[in-house]
């Protein structure tokens, strides 16, 4: 559940922050790049962050599980 929450937070709130608050997309759109490329990059970044978060959470779960059964 935590991995899914982190993935959805990264995909939704961080993208909103870059669009609305930081105005990052406005700066990006001033260079010769298509909107499709920016959206694809946002999706890939969110996927990478969610994958990284999931791996870390599973690693902690595995470490705690091994510690529990050894002791």
Residue pairs with C-beta under 8 A, 6 or more apart in sequence:
2 53
2 57
3 50
3 53
3 54
3 57
3 58
6 49
6 50
6 53
6 54
7 46
7 49
7 50
7 53
7 54
10 45
10 46
10 49
10 50
10 53
11 42
11 43
11 46
11 50
14 46
15 42
15 46
18 24
18 25
18 42
19 25
25 38
28 38
29 35
29 38
